[in-house]
Amino acid sequence: MKTKFNIMLDPGHGGEDSGAIGRVIIDSGVASYDVHEKNVNLAIAKYVRRYLNQHYEDKFNCYMTRTGDTFISLSDRVIHGILPDLYVSIHCNSFDEVDDTEPGVTGIETFYYWDDAKRFANIVQRDLTNRWANCKNRGIKHGRYYVIRRGIPESVLIECEFIDEKAEFLNQEIVQRDYGIVIGESIGEYFLC
């Protein structure tokens, strides 16, 4: 039986690819600032890694496709010289990526391609939506995203809320940390329970 598992965390986007951009309006619309998905994804992934290293150091080797603001091609995200036991791609959703075109759409959803990933998708989706009870549970879904289709069978892509509507929420360090902790706990449950 395997005693230490390899976890690959993939903070989506990076470098010149900012991903979706949310805008936070302050002072009654007088000022605003942008929240870039690539930065939120990276912060959450770093918190997942920190959590796993602090609580499961002897159970997991935790790797990341990027640790800074760099562009990594899709093929390099799945071909990285390490054979992970679980691949977790972390993203924020946006209106232009879904069929819903109405402002105000919210929620968390998790995608898988191979049935091998369905159990983890259910665990992490349940845990994330339990953590934020006011967050819509958009469920787990079969997706055709490159990183989950072309990688190992145990691959998921998590969409952590809609940055269009929840930019200020997603930009908070405590929220990013909580996402990281919950995803880390879900990984622990998946392998150790």
C-alpha positions in Angstrom: 0.0 0.0 0.0 1.2 3.5 -0.9 2.3 5.5 2.1 2.8 9.0 0.5 0.7 10.5 -2.2 1.7 13.0 -4.9 -0.7 16.0 -5.2 -0.4 18.4 -8.1 -2.0 21.8 -7.6 -2.6 23.9 -10.7 -3.4 27.5 -10.0 -5.1 28.4 -13.3 -3.8 31.1 -15.7 -0.7 33.2 -14.9 1.7 35.7 -16.5 0.1 37.4 -19.5 -3.0 35.2 -19.1 -4.9 36.9 -16.3 -7.9 34.8 -16.5 -11.2 36.5 -15.7 -11.1 40.0 -14.1 -13.5 41.2 -11.5 -14.0 44.8 -10.6 -14.5 46.1 -7.0 -16.2 49.5 -6.9 -15.5 51.6 -3.8 -16.6 55.1 -2.7 -20.0 55.0 -4.4 -18.4 54.3 -7.8 -15.8 57.0 -7.6 -12.9 54.5 -7.4 -12.4 50.9 -8.3 -9.7 48.2 -8.6 -9.4 45.0 -10.6 -9.1 41.5 -9.1 -7.3 39.2 -11.5 -8.3 35.5 -11.4 -4.7 34.4 -11.8 -3.7 36.0 -8.4 -6.7 34.5 -6.5 -6.0 31.0 -8.0 -2.3 31.2 -7.0 -3.1 32.4 -3.4 -5.6 29.6 -2.9 -3.2 27.0 -4.2 -0.5 28.2 -1.9 -2.8 27.9 1.1 -3.7 24.3 0.0 0.0 23.5 -0.2 0.7 25.1 3.2 -2.2 23.3 4.8 -1.1 19.9 3.4 2.5 20.5 4.5 1.5 21.5 8.0 -1.1 18.8 8.7 -0.1 15.9 6.4 3.6 16.3 5.8 4.2 12.6 6.1 1.3 11.7 3.8 1.6 14.0 0.8 4.2 15.4 -1.6 2.6 18.6 -2.8 3.6 20.1 -6.1 2.4 23.2 -8.0 2.4 23.9 -11.8 3.4 27.4 -10.9 4.5 29.2 -7.8 4.7 32.7 -9.2 3.0 34.9 -11.8 4.3 33.0 -14.8 2.5 31.7 -17.9 2.4 27.9 -18.2 1.0 26.3 -21.3 -1.8 23.8 -21.0 0.4 21.0 -22.2 3.1 21.8 -19.6 0.4 21.9 -16.9 -0.3 18.2 -17.5 3.1 17.0 -18.6 5.4 18.0 -15.7 7.6 15.0 -15.0 5.7 14.0 -11.8 3.0 11.4 -11.8 0.4 12.8 -9.3 -2.1 10.7 -7.5 -4.5 13.7 -7.7 -4.5 16.8 -9.9 -6.5 19.8 -8.7 -6.8 22.8 -11.0 -8.1 25.9 -9.1 -10.0 28.7 -10.9 -12.6 31.4 -10.4 -15.7 31.3 -12.6 -16.9 34.2 -14.8 -20.1 35.0 -16.8 -18.5 34.4 -20.2 -17.5 30.8 -19.2 -21.0 29.6 -18.5 -24.4 29.6 -20.2 -25.9 32.0 -17.6 -25.7 35.5 -19.0 -27.7 37.2 -16.3 -25.7 39.3 -13.8 -25.9 38.0 -10.3 -25.1 34.4 -11.1 -23.0 32.8 -8.2 -21.9 29.5 -6.9 -19.2 26.9 -6.7 -18.8 24.0 -9.1 -16.4 21.2 -9.7 -15.6 19.6 -13.0 -14.2 16.1 -13.7 -13.7 14.2 -17.0 -12.9 10.7 -15.9 -15.1 8.8 -13.5 -12.0 8.1 -11.4 -12.2 11.7 -10.2 -15.9 11.8 -9.4 -15.5 10.7 -5.8 -13.1 13.6 -5.0 -15.2 16.0 -7.0 -18.2 15.1 -4.7 -16.1 15.5 -1.6 -14.6 18.9 -2.4 -17.8 20.2 -3.8 -19.7 19.2 -0.6 -17.0 20.6 1.7 -16.7 24.0 -0.2 -20.5 24.5 -0.3 -20.9 23.5 3.4 -18.2 26.1 4.3 -20.1 28.9 2.6 -23.8 28.1 3.2 -25.0 31.2 1.4 -23.1 30.0 -1.7 -25.0 28.3 -4.5 -24.1 24.7 -5.0 -23.7 24.4 -8.8 -22.8 20.8 -8.3 -20.2 18.5 -10.0 -20.2 18.3 -13.7 -18.6 16.4 -16.5 -16.2 18.9 -18.2 -14.0 18.8 -21.2 -11.3 21.1 -19.9 -7.8 20.2 -21.3 -6.1 19.9 -17.9 -8.6 17.3 -16.6 -9.1 15.5 -19.9 -5.5 15.2 -20.9 -4.0 14.6 -17.5 -4.4 11.7 -15.1 -7.8 10.2 -14.5 -7.9 11.6 -10.9 -8.1 15.3 -12.1 -10.7 17.9 -11.1 -11.1 21.6 -11.9 -12.7 23.7 -9.2 -14.5 26.9 -10.0 -14.4 29.0 -6.7 -17.3 31.4 -7.2 -17.9 34.0 -9.9 -15.2 36.7 -9.9 -17.6 39.0 -11.8 -20.0 39.1 -8.8 -17.7 38.1 -5.9 -14.4 39.9 -6.7 -14.2 41.7 -3.3 -15.0 38.4 -1.5 -12.5 36.3 -3.4 -9.8 39.0 -3.0 -9.9 38.7 0.8 -6.9 36.8 2.3 -9.1 35.1 4.9 -11.4 33.8 2.1 -8.4 32.5 0.0 -7.0 30.9 3.1 -10.4 29.2 3.9 -10.6 27.9 0.4 -7.1 26.5 0.8 -7.9 24.8 4.1 -11.2 23.3 2.8 -9.6 21.9 -0.3 -6.7 20.6 1.8 -9.1 18.9 4.2 -11.0 17.4 1.2 -7.7 15.9 -0.1 -7.0 14.5 3.3 -10.4 12.9 3.5 -10.2 11.5 -0.1 -6.9 9.6 0.6 -7.1 8.9 4.3 -10.7 8.1 5.2 
